[in-house]
Amino acid sequence: MEPSQVSQEAEPRRGFSLTWIAAGAVAVLVLGLLGYALIARPVEPPQVGSPVPGFQLTSLDGEPMSMSAQQGKVVVLNFFSSWCAPCRQEAAALEQTWRQYQGQGVQFLSIAYRDVPSKAQAFLDEFDVTYPSAAEPGNRTARAYGVTGVPETFVIDQQGQLVHHFIGPVTQAELSQILEQVLKP
């Protein structure tokens, strides 16, 4: 055996190869995406009969908007987006139902989901929505409620318990039926 062959085989390689660097970068990327998915994914929505998550936001009118301020009221909480066609279908029905029940211990609230505040406000103006509405850029409240798309509407009783969860557009008749049940003495 020649001396040059022995020294090449016995000498350890120093430094990192491009393969190891690429593998490490891919591993860091995958771990980062997994971490983000765990943080950003929606949780299970509240179940009927269970308490709903609280939140504290500022409405698009600059007023405080929270669940804790609604104690003793029935709350209709709607998640919408200006770019959502089914949200456009239900907007007038929600406003009409709000006007029908607003003096009866019912409070409507809406939160723009994955939307730009200015576009959300334009949507609300277009449909003459008069109940408090907020835009939440981080969508924390939507995640807390398990929202996966829009529209989604939650009906919450006077004790802060979920009564009904509508997935998709809701009609005035459907919403009125649930509100009548909750408002019965």
C-alpha positions in Angstrom: 0.0 0.0 0.0 1.3 3.4 -0.9 1.8 6.0 1.9 -0.4 8.6 0.1 -3.4 6.2 0.0 -3.1 5.4 3.8 -3.1 9.1 4.8 -6.1 10.0 2.6 -8.2 7.2 4.1 -7.2 7.8 7.7 -7.6 11.6 7.6 -11.0 12.7 8.7 -13.0 15.2 6.5 -13.3 18.6 8.0 -16.1 21.1 7.5 -19.7 20.7 6.3 -20.7 19.4 3.0 -23.3 21.2 0.9 -25.6 18.2 1.5 -25.5 18.5 5.3 -26.1 22.3 5.0 -29.1 21.8 2.7 -30.5 19.0 5.0 -30.1 21.3 8.0 -31.9 24.2 6.3 -34.7 21.9 5.2 -35.1 20.6 8.8 -35.2 24.1 10.2 -37.8 25.1 7.7 -40.0 22.1 8.4 -39.8 22.7 12.2 -40.6 26.3 11.7 -43.7 25.5 9.6 -44.8 22.9 12.1 -44.5 25.4 14.9 -46.4 28.0 13.0 -49.2 25.5 12.1 -49.6 24.6 15.8 -49.9 28.2 16.8 -52.0 29.5 13.9 -54.4 26.6 13.4 -57.9 27.0 14.7 -59.0 25.2 17.8 -62.1 23.2 18.3 -65.1 25.5 18.2 -67.0 25.8 21.5 -69.6 23.1 21.9 -73.3 23.9 22.4 -73.9 24.4 26.2 -70.3 25.3 26.9 -68.9 28.8 27.6 -67.6 30.8 24.7 -64.1 32.4 24.7 -63.9 36.0 25.8 -62.3 38.7 23.6 -61.6 42.4 23.8 -61.3 44.3 20.6 -61.8 47.9 19.3 -64.6 48.3 16.9 -64.1 50.0 13.5 -65.9 53.0 15.1 -63.1 53.1 17.8 -65.3 51.8 20.6 -64.4 48.9 22.9 -66.1 45.6 21.9 -65.9 42.6 24.2 -67.9 39.6 25.3 -67.6 40.5 29.0 -69.5 43.7 28.3 -72.5 41.6 27.0 -73.3 39.8 30.2 -77.0 39.3 30.6 -77.6 39.7 26.8 -78.1 37.2 24.0 -75.2 37.7 21.6 -75.1 37.0 17.9 -71.4 36.9 16.9 -70.8 36.8 13.2 -67.4 36.3 11.4 -67.4 37.7 7.9 -65.1 39.0 5.1 -65.6 41.6 2.5 -64.3 39.2 -0.2 -66.8 36.4 0.8 -69.7 35.9 -1.5 -71.9 34.0 1.1 -71.2 36.8 3.5 -72.8 39.2 1.0 -75.8 36.8 0.9 -76.5 37.0 4.6 -75.5 40.6 5.3 -79.0 42.1 4.8 -80.6 39.3 6.8 -78.3 39.9 9.7 -79.0 43.6 9.7 -82.7 43.1 9.5 -82.7 40.6 12.3 -80.5 43.0 14.4 -83.0 45.8 13.9 -85.9 43.4 14.9 -84.3 42.2 18.1 -82.0 45.0 19.3 -84.4 46.3 21.9 -85.0 42.9 23.3 -81.8 42.1 25.1 -80.0 40.9 22.0 -76.6 42.3 20.8 -75.1 41.6 17.4 -71.3 41.8 17.0 -69.2 41.0 13.9 -65.6 40.4 13.4 -63.9 40.7 10.0 -61.9 37.5 9.3 -58.7 37.7 7.2 -59.7 41.1 5.9 -58.3 44.6 5.6 -60.1 47.0 8.0 -60.8 49.5 5.2 -62.4 46.8 3.0 -64.3 45.5 6.0 -65.7 49.0 6.7 -66.6 49.4 3.0 -68.6 46.1 3.2 -70.4 47.2 6.3 -71.2 50.6 4.7 -72.5 48.9 1.6 -75.0 46.8 3.6 -75.8 49.6 6.1 -74.7 47.4 9.0 -75.4 49.3 12.3 -74.2 46.8 14.9 -70.6 47.0 16.3 -68.0 45.4 14.1 -64.3 45.0 14.4 -61.4 43.9 12.2 -58.7 41.8 13.9 -55.6 41.4 11.8 -54.2 38.5 13.9 -57.5 36.6 13.9 -56.9 35.4 17.5 -60.6 35.6 18.3 -61.5 33.6 15.1 -59.0 30.9 16.1 -60.3 30.8 19.7 -63.8 30.2 18.3 -62.5 27.5 15.9 -63.5 29.5 12.8 -62.2 27.8 9.6 -64.0 29.9 7.0 -66.7 32.5 6.6 -69.4 33.2 7.3 -69.8 31.6 10.7 -72.3 32.8 13.3 -72.4 32.0 17.0 -75.5 32.5 19.1 -74.6 32.9 22.8 -77.1 33.0 25.7 -77.3 35.5 28.6 -74.9 33.3 30.6 -72.2 33.2 27.9 -73.0 29.7 26.8 -73.1 28.7 23.1 -76.6 28.0 22.0 -76.1 27.5 18.2 -73.3 27.6 15.7 -74.2 28.4 12.0 -71.6 27.4 9.5 -72.3 29.2 6.2 -74.8 31.9 5.5 -77.7 32.2 7.9 -81.2 33.4 7.0 -83.4 35.8 8.9 -85.9 33.0 9.6 -83.2 30.6 10.9 -81.7 33.2 13.2 -85.1 34.4 14.4 -86.1 30.9 15.3 -83.0 30.4 17.5 -83.4 33.9 19.1 -87.0 33.2 19.9 -86.0 30.0 21.7 -83.3 31.7 23.7 -85.5 34.6 24.7 -88.3 32.5 26.0 -88.8 33.1 29.7 
